[in-house]
Amino acid sequence: MVSPEVEQLIVRFLSNSATTVEIDELTNWILMEGNQKLFDAYVQSHLEIITSKNRPDTVGIKKKLIHKIEKHKKKHVLKTSTRYAAVGLLLLSLGYLIPLSLFVKPNTNSILHKQEEITITLSNGEVETLRGRKEKTIKDANGNSIGILEDTKLVYSGTSNTEKLVYNTLSVPYGKQFNLVLSDGTQVVLNSGTSIRYPVAFIKGKERTVYLTGEAYFDVFEDKEHPFVVYANEMEIQVLGTEFNVSHYPENDHIQTVLVEGAVALQIKGDSATDAITTRLEPGTKGEWLKSGSTIAVENVDTKLYTAWTQGKLVFRNTEFKKIRQALERHYNVAITNNNPLLDQQVFDATFDIETIDQVLESFNKSYAIEYDIENKEVIIQ
């Protein structure tokens, strides 16, 4: 039987959110006598890795993975991508046809930038577009009703016919926002350019775990027996019942958590358990971790500045233009090319609500005299 700890490692690996240490742990566990069979049985019965009709080139994938492993085998420490490849090779050896994208982390925001509609990916890989203002029933991979779509909100029913965790992934493209109510009643507001992976229904005795890329505001239903955990890359946010905002965009060099109400613990896992960094936040504080750093900086903030986006507003205080234009790209679903490197270093205070992208750029033009052209969804700053 697979222990809860190992189950978590497998799920995190397959969801592309495992740390270097976790990949090492999973690899070592699989290589122990008898564990490959346990691993095989678990994947087959719990994670529904299905052979697709369009068979990928498994021989070619194997060769690439073997090449990566051979290339690094003389080194004492394997790189993260090689560790993924090593576990991936074990999956392939068991006969599963795993997409190569599981071993190479995609640029999620690049995908969401090109995407025009809000989508949901079911546990079997089927992608469904969420559109329309009429109430619609959402069904799982087996055709069972799991929730209701109401305009820009998806509400899960909280019922499930299975005792295993089944995950869906919701993806919100640039230029849009969406509301999600999880099966436990937790409310999540998703900002543009965001994806979240979550269970269709939480299971008694297990943590309530979700995986986030992008930005989201959480109002977590309190359940002391089932802690709520948000994984944002290397950062783990542990919650009981609280309201907080998480910002984790791939193009940013940091991960940011702002606590509005309640209490959360932030943890960055190191190379060993003793190297983990843990910080608790109090209401009205922000915890920020530089992805290249070894500490979590905490400071008092006005939380409204960090949650204004949930009301459709863009608020910037002492913010470099480079970060501002990245936010504008997501909010307005445009591509901004800046040919003025000095402008990117300038710092601005600004608040926008119902303005168009043209009006926003005009406001910057008044203070910095920028020249720009807009054509379709592309902005070029001279």
Contacts in CASP RR format, 6 or more apart in sequence:
PFRMAT RR
TARGET T0000
AUTHOR 0000-0000-0000
METHOD contacts of the structure
MODEL  1
MVSPEVEQLIVRFLSNSATTVEIDELTNWILMEGNQKLFDAYVQSHLEII
TSKNRPDTVGIKKKLIHKIEKHKKKHVLKTSTRYAAVGLLLLSLGYLIPL
SLFVKPNTNSILHKQEEITITLSNGEVETLRGRKEKTIKDANGNSIGILE
DTKLVYSGTSNTEKLVYNTLSVPYGKQFNLVLSDGTQVVLNSGTSIRYPV
AFIKGKERTVYLTGEAYFDVFEDKEHPFVVYANEMEIQVLGTEFNVSHYP
ENDHIQTVLVEGAVALQIKGDSATDAITTRLEPGTKGEWLKSGSTIAVEN
VDTKLYTAWTQGKLVFRNTEFKKIRQALERHYNVAITNNNPLLDQQVFDA
TFDIETIDQVLESFNKSYAIEYDIENKEVIIQ
1 38 0 8 1.000
2 10 0 8 1.000
2 38 0 8 1.000
2 39 0 8 1.000
2 42 0 8 1.000
4 206 0 8 1.000
6 26 0 8 1.000
6 29 0 8 1.000
7 42 0 8 1.000
7 46 0 8 1.000
8 209 0 8 1.000
9 18 0 8 1.000
9 22 0 8 1.000
9 25 0 8 1.000
9 26 0 8 1.000
9 29 0 8 1.000
10 26 0 8 1.000
10 39 0 8 1.000
10 42 0 8 1.000
10 43 0 8 1.000
10 47 0 8 1.000
11 47 0 8 1.000
11 165 0 8 1.000
12 18 0 8 1.000
12 22 0 8 1.000
12 231 0 8 1.000
13 22 0 8 1.000
13 23 0 8 1.000
13 26 0 8 1.000
13 84 0 8 1.000
13 87 0 8 1.000
14 47 0 8 1.000
14 49 0 8 1.000
14 102 0 8 1.000
15 167 0 8 1.000
15 197 0 8 1.000
15 211 0 8 1.000
16 102 0 8 1.000
16 105 0 8 1.000
17 211 0 8 1.000
17 231 0 8 1.000
17 233 0 8 1.000
18 26 0 8 1.000
19 234 0 8 1.000
19 269 0 8 1.000
19 270 0 8 1.000
20 80 0 8 1.000
20 83 0 8 1.000
20 271 0 8 1.000
21 269 0 8 1.000
21 270 0 8 1.000
21 271 0 8 1.000
21 272 0 8 1.000
22 269 0 8 1.000
23 80 0 8 1.000
23 83 0 8 1.000
23 84 0 8 1.000
23 86 0 8 1.000
23 87 0 8 1.000
24 83 0 8 1.000
26 87 0 8 1.000
27 83 0 8 1.000
27 86 0 8 1.000
27 87 0 8 1.000
27 90 0 8 1.000
29 35 0 8 1.000
30 36 0 8 1.000
30 39 0 8 1.000
30 87 0 8 1.000
30 90 0 8 1.000
36 90 0 8 1.000
36 94 0 8 1.000
39 90 0 8 1.000
39 94 0 8 1.000
40 94 0 8 1.000
43 49 0 8 1.000
43 91 0 8 1.000
43 94 0 8 1.000
43 96 0 8 1.000
45 164 0 8 1.000
46 164 0 8 1.000
46 165 0 8 1.000
48 123 0 8 1.000
48 124 0 8 1.000
48 141 0 8 1.000
48 166 0 8 1.000
49 91 0 8 1.000
49 96 0 8 1.000
49 97 0 8 1.000
49 98 0 8 1.000
50 124 0 8 1.000
51 96 0 8 1.000
51 97 0 8 1.000
52 97 0 8 1.000
55 97 0 8 1.000
56 97 0 8 1.000
56 99 0 8 1.000
56 100 0 8 1.000
58 92 0 8 1.000
58 95 0 8 1.000
58 97 0 8 1.000
61 92 0 8 1.000
61 98 0 8 1.000
61 100 0 8 1.000
62 89 0 8 1.000
62 92 0 8 1.000
64 85 0 8 1.000
64 100 0 8 1.000
65 85 0 8 1.000
65 86 0 8 1.000
65 88 0 8 1.000
65 89 0 8 1.000
65 92 0 8 1.000
65 103 0 8 1.000
66 89 0 8 1.000
68 81 0 8 1.000
68 82 0 8 1.000
68 85 0 8 1.000
69 82 0 8 1.000
69 85 0 8 1.000
69 86 0 8 1.000
69 89 0 8 1.000
71 82 0 8 1.000
72 78 0 8 1.000
72 79 0 8 1.000
72 82 0 8 1.000
78 86 0 8 1.000
81 103 0 8 1.000
81 104 0 8 1.000
84 102 0 8 1.000
84 103 0 8 1.000
84 104 0 8 1.000
85 103 0 8 1.000
88 98 0 8 1.000
88 102 0 8 1.000
88 103 0 8 1.000
91 98 0 8 1.000
92 98 0 8 1.000
107 250 0 8 1.000
108 195 0 8 1.000
108 213 0 8 1.000
108 214 0 8 1.000
108 250 0 8 1.000
109 193 0 8 1.000
109 213 0 8 1.000
109 214 0 8 1.000
109 249 0 8 1.000
109 250 0 8 1.000
109 251 0 8 1.000
111 171 0 8 1.000
112 171 0 8 1.000
112 172 0 8 1.000
112 173 0 8 1.000
112 174 0 8 1.000
112 192 0 8 1.000
112 193 0 8 1.000
112 194 0 8 1.000
112 195 0 8 1.000
113 173 0 8 1.000
113 174 0 8 1.000
113 193 0 8 1.000
113 329 0 8 1.000
113 333 0 8 1.000
113 335 0 8 1.000
115 171 0 8 1.000
115 173 0 8 1.000
115 174 0 8 1.000
116 173 0 8 1.000
117 129 0 8 1.000
117 130 0 8 1.000
117 131 0 8 1.000
117 173 0 8 1.000
118 129 0 8 1.000
118 130 0 8 1.000
118 131 0 8 1.000
118 170 0 8 1.000
118 171 0 8 1.000
118 172 0 8 1.000
118 173 0 8 1.000
118 176 0 8 1.000
118 178 0 8 1.000
119 127 0 8 1.000
119 128 0 8 1.000
119 129 0 8 1.000
119 130 0 8 1.000
119 170 0 8 1.000
119 171 0 8 1.000
120 127 0 8 1.000
120 128 0 8 1.000
120 130 0 8 1.000
120 138 0 8 1.000
120 154 0 8 1.000
120 168 0 8 1.000
120 169 0 8 1.000
120 170 0 8 1.000
120 171 0 8 1.000
121 127 0 8 1.000
121 128 0 8 1.000
121 168 0 8 1.000
121 169 0 8 1.000
121 170 0 8 1.000
121 171 0 8 1.000
122 128 0 8 1.000
122 140 0 8 1.000
122 141 0 8 1.000
122 168 0 8 1.000
123 140 0 8 1.000
123 141 0 8 1.000
123 166 0 8 1.000
123 167 0 8 1.000
123 168 0 8 1.000
123 200 0 8 1.000
124 141 0 8 1.000
125 141 0 8 1.000
126 141 0 8 1.000
128 138 0 8 1.000
130 149 0 8 1.000
130 154 0 8 1.000
130 178 0 8 1.000
132 151 0 8 1.000
133 151 0 8 1.000
135 148 0 8 1.000
135 149 0 8 1.000
135 150 0 8 1.000
136 148 0 8 1.000
136 149 0 8 1.000
137 145 0 8 1.000
137 147 0 8 1.000
137 148 0 8 1.000
137 149 0 8 1.000
138 145 0 8 1.000
138 146 0 8 1.000
138 147 0 8 1.000
138 148 0 8 1.000
138 149 0 8 1.000
138 154 0 8 1.000
139 145 0 8 1.000
139 146 0 8 1.000
140 146 0 8 1.000
140 166 0 8 1.000
140 200 0 8 1.000
141 166 0 8 1.000
142 161 0 8 1.000
144 161 0 8 1.000
145 157 0 8 1.000
146 156 0 8 1.000
146 157 0 8 1.000
146 158 0 8 1.000
146 159 0 8 1.000
146 160 0 8 1.000
146 200 0 8 1.000
146 201 0 8 1.000
147 154 0 8 1.000
147 155 0 8 1.000
147 156 0 8 1.000
147 157 0 8 1.000
148 154 0 8 1.000
148 155 0 8 1.000
148 157 0 8 1.000
149 155 0 8 1.000
152 177 0 8 1.000
152 178 0 8 1.000
152 179 0 8 1.000
153 178 0 8 1.000
153 179 0 8 1.000
153 180 0 8 1.000
153 181 0 8 1.000
154 170 0 8 1.000
154 178 0 8 1.000
154 179 0 8 1.000
154 180 0 8 1.000
154 181 0 8 1.000
155 181 0 8 1.000
156 181 0 8 1.000
156 182 0 8 1.000
156 183 0 8 1.000
156 200 0 8 1.000
156 201 0 8 1.000
157 183 0 8 1.000
158 183 0 8 1.000
158 184 0 8 1.000
158 201 0 8 1.000
158 202 0 8 1.000
159 183 0 8 1.000
159 201 0 8 1.000
160 166 0 8 1.000
160 183 0 8 1.000
160 200 0 8 1.000
160 201 0 8 1.000
160 203 0 8 1.000
162 201 0 8 1.000
163 203 0 8 1.000
164 203 0 8 1.000
165 199 0 8 1.000
165 203 0 8 1.000
165 206 0 8 1.000
166 199 0 8 1.000
166 200 0 8 1.000
166 201 0 8 1.000
167 197 0 8 1.000
167 198 0 8 1.000
167 199 0 8 1.000
167 200 0 8 1.000
168 197 0 8 1.000
168 198 0 8 1.000
168 199 0 8 1.000
168 200 0 8 1.000
169 195 0 8 1.000
169 196 0 8 1.000
169 197 0 8 1.000
169 198 0 8 1.000
170 178 0 8 1.000
170 180 0 8 1.000
170 190 0 8 1.000
170 195 0 8 1.000
170 196 0 8 1.000
170 198 0 8 1.000
171 193 0 8 1.000
171 194 0 8 1.000
171 195 0 8 1.000
172 178 0 8 1.000
172 190 0 8 1.000
172 191 0 8 1.000
172 192 0 8 1.000
172 193 0 8 1.000
172 194 0 8 1.000
172 195 0 8 1.000
173 192 0 8 1.000
173 193 0 8 1.000
173 333 0 8 1.000
174 192 0 8 1.000
174 193 0 8 1.000
174 329 0 8 1.000
174 330 0 8 1.000
174 331 0 8 1.000
174 332 0 8 1.000
174 333 0 8 1.000
174 334 0 8 1.000
175 192 0 8 1.000
175 193 0 8 1.000
175 330 0 8 1.000
175 331 0 8 1.000
175 332 0 8 1.000
175 333 0 8 1.000
176 192 0 8 1.000
176 333 0 8 1.000
177 189 0 8 1.000
177 190 0 8 1.000
177 191 0 8 1.000
177 192 0 8 1.000
177 309 0 8 1.000
177 310 0 8 1.000
177 312 0 8 1.000
178 189 0 8 1.000
178 190 0 8 1.000
179 187 0 8 1.000
179 188 0 8 1.000
179 189 0 8 1.000
179 190 0 8 1.000
180 187 0 8 1.000
180 188 0 8 1.000
180 189 0 8 1.000
180 190 0 8 1.000
180 196 0 8 1.000
180 198 0 8 1.000
181 187 0 8 1.000
181 188 0 8 1.000
182 188 0 8 1.000
182 198 0 8 1.000
182 199 0 8 1.000
182 202 0 8 1.000
182 208 0 8 1.000
182 210 0 8 1.000
182 221 0 8 1.000
183 199 0 8 1.000
183 200 0 8 1.000
183 201 0 8 1.000
183 202 0 8 1.000
184 202 0 8 1.000
184 208 0 8 1.000
184 221 0 8 1.000
184 223 0 8 1.000
184 226 0 8 1.000
185 221 0 8 1.000
186 208 0 8 1.000
186 218 0 8 1.000
186 219 0 8 1.000
186 220 0 8 1.000
186 221 0 8 1.000
186 228 0 8 1.000
187 218 0 8 1.000
187 219 0 8 1.000
188 196 0 8 1.000
188 210 0 8 1.000
188 216 0 8 1.000
188 217 0 8 1.000
188 218 0 8 1.000
188 219 0 8 1.000
189 216 0 8 1.000
189 217 0 8 1.000
189 310 0 8 1.000
190 196 0 8 1.000
190 215 0 8 1.000
190 216 0 8 1.000
191 214 0 8 1.000
191 215 0 8 1.000
191 216 0 8 1.000
191 217 0 8 1.000
191 309 0 8 1.000
191 310 0 8 1.000
191 330 0 8 1.000
192 330 0 8 1.000
192 331 0 8 1.000
192 333 0 8 1.000
193 214 0 8 1.000
193 215 0 8 1.000
193 249 0 8 1.000
193 330 0 8 1.000
194 212 0 8 1.000
194 213 0 8 1.000
194 214 0 8 1.000
194 215 0 8 1.000
194 216 0 8 1.000
195 212 0 8 1.000
195 213 0 8 1.000
195 214 0 8 1.000
196 210 0 8 1.000
196 211 0 8 1.000
196 212 0 8 1.000
196 213 0 8 1.000
196 216 0 8 1.000
197 210 0 8 1.000
197 211 0 8 1.000
198 210 0 8 1.000
198 211 0 8 1.000
199 208 0 8 1.000
199 209 0 8 1.000
199 210 0 8 1.000
202 208 0 8 1.000
202 226 0 8 1.000
204 226 0 8 1.000
205 225 0 8 1.000
205 226 0 8 1.000
206 226 0 8 1.000
207 226 0 8 1.000
207 227 0 8 1.000
207 228 0 8 1.000
207 229 0 8 1.000
208 223 0 8 1.000
208 226 0 8 1.000
208 227 0 8 1.000
208 228 0 8 1.000
208 229 0 8 1.000
209 228 0 8 1.000
209 229 0 8 1.000
209 231 0 8 1.000
210 228 0 8 1.000
210 229 0 8 1.000
210 230 0 8 1.000
210 231 0 8 1.000
211 230 0 8 1.000
211 231 0 8 1.000
211 232 0 8 1.000
212 230 0 8 1.000
212 231 0 8 1.000
212 232 0 8 1.000
212 246 0 8 1.000
212 248 0 8 1.000
213 232 0 8 1.000
213 233 0 8 1.000
213 248 0 8 1.000
213 249 0 8 1.000
213 250 0 8 1.000
214 232 0 8 1.000
214 246 0 8 1.000
214 247 0 8 1.000
214 248 0 8 1.000
214 249 0 8 1.000
214 250 0 8 1.000
215 245 0 8 1.000
215 246 0 8 1.000
215 247 0 8 1.000
215 248 0 8 1.000
215 249 0 8 1.000
215 309 0 8 1.000
216 245 0 8 1.000
216 246 0 8 1.000
217 243 0 8 1.000
217 244 0 8 1.000
217 245 0 8 1.000
217 307 0 8 1.000
217 310 0 8 1.000
218 228 0 8 1.000
218 230 0 8 1.000
218 239 0 8 1.000
218 242 0 8 1.000
218 243 0 8 1.000
218 244 0 8 1.000
218 245 0 8 1.000
218 246 0 8 1.000
219 243 0 8 1.000
220 228 0 8 1.000
220 239 0 8 1.000
220 240 0 8 1.000
220 241 0 8 1.000
220 242 0 8 1.000
220 243 0 8 1.000
220 244 0 8 1.000
221 228 0 8 1.000
221 241 0 8 1.000
222 240 0 8 1.000
222 241 0 8 1.000
223 240 0 8 1.000
223 241 0 8 1.000
224 240 0 8 1.000
227 238 0 8 1.000
227 239 0 8 1.000
227 240 0 8 1.000
228 238 0 8 1.000
228 239 0 8 1.000
228 240 0 8 1.000
228 241 0 8 1.000
229 236 0 8 1.000
229 237 0 8 1.000
229 238 0 8 1.000
229 239 0 8 1.000
230 236 0 8 1.000
230 237 0 8 1.000
230 239 0 8 1.000
230 246 0 8 1.000
231 237 0 8 1.000
232 246 0 8 1.000
232 248 0 8 1.000
232 255 0 8 1.000
233 248 0 8 1.000
233 255 0 8 1.000
233 291 0 8 1.000
234 255 0 8 1.000
234 268 0 8 1.000
234 269 0 8 1.000
234 289 0 8 1.000
234 291 0 8 1.000
235 248 0 8 1.000
235 255 0 8 1.000
235 257 0 8 1.000
235 266 0 8 1.000
235 267 0 8 1.000
235 268 0 8 1.000
235 289 0 8 1.000
236 266 0 8 1.000
236 267 0 8 1.000
236 268 0 8 1.000
236 269 0 8 1.000
237 244 0 8 1.000
237 246 0 8 1.000
237 257 0 8 1.000
237 264 0 8 1.000
237 265 0 8 1.000
237 266 0 8 1.000
237 267 0 8 1.000
238 264 0 8 1.000
238 265 0 8 1.000
238 266 0 8 1.000
238 267 0 8 1.000
239 264 0 8 1.000
240 262 0 8 1.000
240 263 0 8 1.000
241 262 0 8 1.000
242 259 0 8 1.000
242 260 0 8 1.000
242 261 0 8 1.000
242 262 0 8 1.000
242 263 0 8 1.000
242 264 0 8 1.000
243 259 0 8 1.000
243 260 0 8 1.000
243 261 0 8 1.000
243 262 0 8 1.000
244 257 0 8 1.000
244 258 0 8 1.000
244 259 0 8 1.000
244 260 0 8 1.000
244 261 0 8 1.000
244 264 0 8 1.000
244 281 0 8 1.000
245 256 0 8 1.000
245 257 0 8 1.000
245 258 0 8 1.000
245 260 0 8 1.000
245 303 0 8 1.000
245 306 0 8 1.000
245 307 0 8 1.000
246 255 0 8 1.000
246 256 0 8 1.000
246 257 0 8 1.000
247 255 0 8 1.000
247 256 0 8 1.000
247 257 0 8 1.000
247 258 0 8 1.000
247 306 0 8 1.000
248 255 0 8 1.000
248 256 0 8 1.000
249 326 0 8 1.000
249 330 0 8 1.000
251 326 0 8 1.000
252 323 0 8 1.000
252 326 0 8 1.000
253 290 0 8 1.000
253 291 0 8 1.000
253 292 0 8 1.000
254 288 0 8 1.000
254 289 0 8 1.000
254 290 0 8 1.000
254 291 0 8 1.000
255 288 0 8 1.000
255 289 0 8 1.000
255 291 0 8 1.000
256 286 0 8 1.000
256 287 0 8 1.000
256 288 0 8 1.000
256 289 0 8 1.000
256 306 0 8 1.000
257 264 0 8 1.000
257 266 0 8 1.000
257 281 0 8 1.000
257 286 0 8 1.000
257 287 0 8 1.000
257 288 0 8 1.000
258 284 0 8 1.000
258 285 0 8 1.000
258 286 0 8 1.000
258 287 0 8 1.000
258 301 0 8 1.000
258 303 0 8 1.000
258 306 0 8 1.000
258 307 0 8 1.000
259 281 0 8 1.000
259 282 0 8 1.000
259 283 0 8 1.000
259 284 0 8 1.000
259 285 0 8 1.000
259 286 0 8 1.000
259 303 0 8 1.000
260 283 0 8 1.000
260 284 0 8 1.000
260 303 0 8 1.000
260 307 0 8 1.000
261 283 0 8 1.000
262 283 0 8 1.000
263 280 0 8 1.000
263 281 0 8 1.000
263 282 0 8 1.000
263 283 0 8 1.000
264 280 0 8 1.000
264 281 0 8 1.000
265 278 0 8 1.000
265 279 0 8 1.000
265 280 0 8 1.000
265 281 0 8 1.000
266 278 0 8 1.000
266 279 0 8 1.000
266 280 0 8 1.000
266 281 0 8 1.000
266 287 0 8 1.000
266 289 0 8 1.000
266 296 0 8 1.000
267 276 0 8 1.000
267 277 0 8 1.000
267 278 0 8 1.000
267 279 0 8 1.000
268 276 0 8 1.000
268 277 0 8 1.000
268 289 0 8 1.000
268 296 0 8 1.000
269 275 0 8 1.000
269 276 0 8 1.000
270 276 0 8 1.000
270 277 0 8 1.000
277 289 0 8 1.000
277 294 0 8 1.000
277 295 0 8 1.000
277 296 0 8 1.000
279 287 0 8 1.000
279 296 0 8 1.000
279 298 0 8 1.000
281 287 0 8 1.000
281 298 0 8 1.000
283 303 0 8 1.000
284 300 0 8 1.000
284 301 0 8 1.000
284 303 0 8 1.000
285 298 0 8 1.000
285 299 0 8 1.000
285 300 0 8 1.000
285 301 0 8 1.000
286 298 0 8 1.000
286 299 0 8 1.000
286 300 0 8 1.000
286 301 0 8 1.000
286 306 0 8 1.000
287 296 0 8 1.000
287 297 0 8 1.000
287 298 0 8 1.000
287 299 0 8 1.000
288 296 0 8 1.000
288 297 0 8 1.000
288 298 0 8 1.000
288 299 0 8 1.000
289 295 0 8 1.000
289 296 0 8 1.000
289 297 0 8 1.000
290 297 0 8 1.000
304 315 0 8 1.000
305 315 0 8 1.000
305 317 0 8 1.000
308 314 0 8 1.000
308 315 0 8 1.000
308 351 0 8 1.000
309 315 0 8 1.000
309 331 0 8 1.000
312 353 0 8 1.000
313 351 0 8 1.000
313 352 0 8 1.000
313 353 0 8 1.000
314 327 0 8 1.000
314 328 0 8 1.000
314 331 0 8 1.000
314 350 0 8 1.000
314 351 0 8 1.000
314 352 0 8 1.000
314 353 0 8 1.000
315 350 0 8 1.000
315 351 0 8 1.000
316 323 0 8 1.000
316 324 0 8 1.000
316 327 0 8 1.000
316 348 0 8 1.000
316 349 0 8 1.000
316 350 0 8 1.000
316 351 0 8 1.000
317 349 0 8 1.000
318 347 0 8 1.000
318 349 0 8 1.000
319 347 0 8 1.000
319 348 0 8 1.000
319 349 0 8 1.000
319 350 0 8 1.000
320 344 0 8 1.000
320 345 0 8 1.000
320 346 0 8 1.000
320 347 0 8 1.000
321 338 0 8 1.000
321 343 0 8 1.000
321 344 0 8 1.000
321 345 0 8 1.000
321 346 0 8 1.000
321 347 0 8 1.000
321 348 0 8 1.000
321 364 0 8 1.000
322 338 0 8 1.000
322 344 0 8 1.000
322 345 0 8 1.000
324 348 0 8 1.000
324 350 0 8 1.000
325 336 0 8 1.000
325 338 0 8 1.000
325 344 0 8 1.000
328 334 0 8 1.000
328 336 0 8 1.000
328 357 0 8 1.000
328 360 0 8 1.000
329 335 0 8 1.000
329 336 0 8 1.000
332 357 0 8 1.000
332 360 0 8 1.000
333 377 0 8 1.000
334 357 0 8 1.000
334 374 0 8 1.000
334 377 0 8 1.000
334 378 0 8 1.000
334 379 0 8 1.000
335 377 0 8 1.000
335 378 0 8 1.000
335 379 0 8 1.000
336 379 0 8 1.000
336 380 0 8 1.000
336 381 0 8 1.000
337 378 0 8 1.000
337 379 0 8 1.000
337 380 0 8 1.000
337 381 0 8 1.000
338 344 0 8 1.000
338 381 0 8 1.000
339 380 0 8 1.000
339 381 0 8 1.000
339 382 0 8 1.000
340 370 0 8 1.000
340 381 0 8 1.000
340 382 0 8 1.000
343 368 0 8 1.000
343 370 0 8 1.000
343 381 0 8 1.000
346 368 0 8 1.000
348 364 0 8 1.000
348 367 0 8 1.000
350 363 0 8 1.000
350 364 0 8 1.000
352 360 0 8 1.000
352 363 0 8 1.000
355 363 0 8 1.000
357 374 0 8 1.000
357 379 0 8 1.000
358 374 0 8 1.000
361 370 0 8 1.000
361 372 0 8 1.000
361 374 0 8 1.000
361 379 0 8 1.000
364 370 0 8 1.000
365 371 0 8 1.000
365 372 0 8 1.000
370 381 0 8 1.000
370 382 0 8 1.000
371 381 0 8 1.000
371 382 0 8 1.000
372 379 0 8 1.000
372 380 0 8 1.000
372 381 0 8 1.000
372 382 0 8 1.000
373 379 0 8 1.000
373 380 0 8 1.000
373 382 0 8 1.000
END
